[in-house]
Amino acid sequence: MHMTLATYLPASTRTRVWAPLALLCVSACFLDGGGSGSTYGITGNGETDASTGATSTGVSASSDPAGTSTGDDSSTSAGPTTTNDPTAPTTDSTTDPTDPTTNPTTDPGACPGECSPGQVEEGAPCDPCGVETRSCTDQCSWGAWSCEDAERCALWSLANGAVTWTTTRWSELGGQPDAPTTPIEAAFDATAHQLAVVLTHESFHVLDVPGQQWIDMGARSSLFPQLGDATLRAAYSTNPGLAEQAPVSAVEDVALLSADSVWAYTGFHAPTLGHNFLFQEPCCNENANWQVPEAPAPGDLRAYWLDLVGADLWVDVQCDGTPFAFYGAALTDTTAHVQDIGYCFDFLYETGFSDYPPLALPGAPSSGALLGGAFYQGKAIFLVGANTSS
């Protein structure tokens, strides 16, 4: 049976067929109904390519995925200065112009204190991803140092067997010209090449995961034109080799999810960006897997990862008496939801965000609101920061 045909199997049949799981996940996890697709692909130089992929080229990297904190000291910024406007009102005669409590000013020359009100100074990095910051008060003196944006990390990673999450700052990732500069909506991995694709509303970005280096970027519309102006809520990729309990394949099957639609692609070859568009279909009101009490609302999703390795399942749940072997994890701002992959595809478990066992470990983000995506690669969970300011 060809893998893509499994998408259209009846639920009673498809949930017990293992071999075609790669595309079956797109159907059973998200899809309301079947659909027909067309072939689409682009190569690294933007030319169309009907190929479903090429042999693995990989990415050479030797860096520690955790990275090493180097800090990000930035220069002190001065507050706004006043102008000599002859039409400006004069100071009230009852006000002492030298008293900063009654006449605060941003003119350093007129302020008798150590700084100018409104001035902000950044200091040393603070754990895990923040920077010490202090502001000048109206009394022209520095306020206390505080750790700002402590959890605005680029990546959180949890390797198999680890008991603490490792964090990576945005400044620790190389290839900054290819780094995202707007909020992140979704992410998925390319297992064979140890790459990840990160999507914003306007752009895509390719990350060398072990090398901690951005290596490519471009317009999202050039990579996935079918999305139009859709706001993505989650994404995941399925490696056909892993899905069929075979060697890792060089291409991925990819699902992109908005609040009401799913887009499916096959043969995604990360080094060249070549792929085939399969279909777009509604999601997920008519999908029974998303109607169970443990399921999240698609519009609430912040991230989703798919584990076809099963090195650590984290929770012990069963589907119709059968323990699950592989799972998908869906995260919202405040909750975590676990979905069976390979048997019934139902969501079987729901708990608070920080009560989900992997997210209860030290170093985990405190809320799904900090996230823009997630992926699973090399027996490790990766959470991608939302790339938004506090």
N, C-alpha and C positions, 0 to 999 in steps of 0.2 A: 504494500500500500504506500503510495506516495505521501510524504509527510503533510503536504498542504491539504490533501483530501480529508485528513482527520478533522480539520476545522469544521466540517459540515456533518460529522457523524452525530447521530442522536445521543443525548446525554447518557442514556443507559449503556451505550457502547463505548463512547469516547473516554469516559472516566476510568475505564479499566484497560485501556490500550496504552502500553508504556512507550513503545518505539516512536510514535509520532508526537511525543510530548512537547517538542520545541515549539511548534506552531499551535499545538493544542492548548498550551498555556495562554496564548493570546485569546483564543475563543473562550475557554472555560473560565479564565480569570476575569475577563473584562467584557466580552462581546455579548450583545443582546441577540444577534442573529447572524446568519451567514452573509457572505458578500463576495463579489467578484472583483478582481484587481487587475491592474495593468502593470507593465514592466517599466521601471524607472531607475535610472542610476546616474551618478555623476562620478567623475574621476577627480583626482586631486587638483587638476587644472581647470575644472569646471565643465569639461566636455561630457556629453552623455555617454553612458556605458551600460550596455545591456548585460554585462557579465555579472554573475552573482558573487564574484570574489576571485582572489588569486591566492597563491601559496603564501604561507606566513613568512613575513620578513622580520617581525619582531622589532623591539627597540632595545638597544644596548643601554643598560643602566646599572649602576652599582651603588647609588646613594641609598641611605637608610630612609625607608618611607616615612619614618617619624619626623625626620628633619632635625636640625639643631637650632635652637633659638638664638638669633643674632640681634634681636631688638630692632626697633625702627624709630630712632630718635629723629625728630623733625625740628626745624627751626622755630624759634619763638615768634609768634605773630603779634603785632602791635594792634591796638584798638584804633578805631576811626579818629581822625583829627578834626578839629574845628576849623572853620574858615572865617576870614574877616569880611563879614557881610555888613555894609553900612546900614542896611535896612533892618538888621536883626534887632530885637528888643533889648534894651539895656537891663542890667541886673537890678533887681529890687534893692532899694537903699537899705532895707532892713536885713538883707542877706550878706553875710560875711563871705566874700569871694574866695578867701583863703581857707575856709572851713570845708573840708571834703564831705562832711556829713550833711551839709545843707546845700552844697554846690558841687556835686560830683562832676568830674570832667574827664575827658579822654585825652587831654593834652598833657603829655608827660612833663613838659616844662612847668606847667602850672600846678601839678600835683605834688604836695610836699612829702608823699610816701615813697615806697620802694618800687611801685609799679603803677600802671595806668588802669583805672577801672575798666572792666571788660576784657582785659588782656588775658590770654590763656597760654599756659606753658606746659609742654609735654616733657616728661622725664624718662625714667627707665622702663623697660618692659615689665609687665606683671603677669602672673599666671592666670589662666593658661595662654590667653591670646591678647590681653589688653595692654594698655600703656598708662603709666602714672600721669595724672593730669591735675593741675591746680589753676584756679582763676583768681584774678585780682578783684578785691572787694571795692565797694564805694568809698571805703576809708583808705584807699591806696595802699593796702597791704595784701600779701598773698594769703589765700585760704589754704585749707589742708589739702594734702595730696590724696587723691582717690584713684582707684583702678577703674578706668573707663573701658567699655567694650570688652570686658574680660572673656566673654564667650563668643565673640565674633570671629571664630576660627574659620580657616579655609577647609580643613579636613579634620575629622575625628576617625581614627582607625582602631579596630580591635582584632588582633590576630587570633587564630585558633589557640585556645589554651591560655591566653593572656587574661590577667585579672584587673588590668587597668587600661583605659583608653589612652592612646597617643594622639596628641594634637599637633597641628601644623598651622602656622600663621600664613596669611596671604603673602606677606613679605618674604617668606622662606621658600616660596615656589619660584623656580627660575622661569625664564622666557616671558618676562612681564609684558612685552609688546603683544603677546598672544593671550594674555589673561583677560577674564571677563571684567567689565567695568560697570555692569548693571546687574540688578537682582537676578538670581538663578532660579529657574523654574523646574528643572529636571536633570537627571543624569543617568547614564547607563554605561556598562563596561564592555570591553572587547578582550575577552579572556586570553586568546592565543597570543595577542600582541602586547599584553599588559598595558593597555591604554584605557582611558575612560573618555566619554564624550559628555560635555556639560552644555546645557542649553539655557539661554536666556530668552526673553521675548523677541529679541532682534538678532541674536548671534549664536554660533556654535563655537566650542573651544575643545581642543583635544589635549588631554593630559597624559604624559608619560608617568604612570603611577609610581613604579619603584624609583624612577629618576627624579620625581617631584619637579617636573619641568613642563610648562606649556609649550607645545610644539606646533600648533596650527590653530587657525581661527578663520571665520568667514561669516557671511550673512546666513541666518537660519533659513531664509527664504530660498537660498541657493541649494541648501542641503535637503530640506524637507518642504518644498513649495506647497504641498497639499495642506499644511497646517494653516496657511493664511495668517489671520490675526488671532488665532486661538491662544488662550492662556493655558499652559500645561500645568497639570497637578502632579504628575508622576511619570516615570518611565522605567522600563527594565529591558534587559536583553536575555535571550536564551541561546546558549551554545548548542547547536544540534548534536555535536559529538557527545557532550556531557549528558544531554537529554536522552540519548540512546545508549548510555553506558558504554560509550566507545571513546577512542582518543579525541582530544580536544580538536575541534575543527577551526579553520582559519576565518570563518565568517560567523555572524550572529544573526538571529532573528530578533527584531526590535518591536516593542509596543510603546506607543506614546499615548498618554491619557489626559484628557481635559475633564471638566465637570460633567460633560454629557456625550463625549465621543471618544473612540479609540482608533488610532491609525496603526496599521500593521505593515512591517517591512521585512523582507527576507534578504539573505545574502549580503548583509552589511559587512564590508571589508574595511576596517578602520584605517589602514595605511593609505588607501586610495580613496576612501569615502564612497566607493561604489556600492550600490544597493538596488533592490527592486521594490517598488511600491506594490503592496498586495491589496489592501482595501482600507476604507474608512467606514465605520459603522457606529450606530448609537451605543452608548453605555450609560448606565448599567441597570436601568429600571426594570427591564424584562429578563435580567440574568438572575436566576434563582440563587446563585452563590452569593450575590450581593444583597439579598433580601433577608438573610438570617440575622438574628439579633446581634451577633458578634461582628457584623460587617460595618466598615466605616462608610460615611457618605463620600462619594468620589470627589465632590467639591471641597471637602475638608482635608484632603490628602496634602501632605508636605513632602513625603518621600516613600519609596517602595523599593525593597531589594528582594531578589530571588536567589535562593540557595539550592543549587542542584548537586551540591557535594555532600551535604548532610553531616559535616564533621561535628557540629554541635547544634542540636535542635532546640535547646533552651527550655522548652516546656514539654510536658508529657501529656499529649492529647491524642484522641483517636477519632477516626472517621468510620462510622458504622462498625465499630469494634476493631478496626484495623489501625494500628499505630502508624502515623505518617512518617515517611522517610525523608521527604524534602518539603520545603516550605517557602512561602512568601511572607514578608513582614511589611505591613502598611502603617505609616505613622501620620498622625494629625498633630495639632498643636498640643493636645493634652492626653492623647490615648495612643495605644499600640494594639494592632490587630494581626493575628497570625492565620494564614490561609494554607490549607493542605494543597500540595502540588503532587499530582500523579495518581490520585485515587478519586476523591469526590470533589476536590477543588473548593469546598466550602470554607468560609471563615469559621474557625473552631475556638478561638480564644481572643478575649478582649481584656485589657487592663489599663491602668493609668500609665502615662508615658514613662515615668521614672520607676514604675513598679515592674515593667517588663525586664526580666533578668539581665540581659546584656546592658540595658540602659540604666540599671541600678548599680553598675560597677563604677568605681572612682574614675573621674575624668570624662564621663559621658555628658553630653549637653543636657541642660535642665528642662528644655522645652522643644517641641517640634517647630515652634515659631522661629527658631534659629537656623532651620534647615531649608535647603533648596533642592535637595535630592539625595540619593543613596545608591550604592551598588555593592555587589559581592564579587570579590576577586582573590584568587590565591588563598582560599580558606580564611579570608578576612572580610569583615564588614567595614565599609567606608561610608561615612556620612559627610555630605558636602554642605558647607555653610551657605546661607542664603545670600551673602554678599550685600547686606543692607546695613545702613547705619542705625545706631540706636536712637 
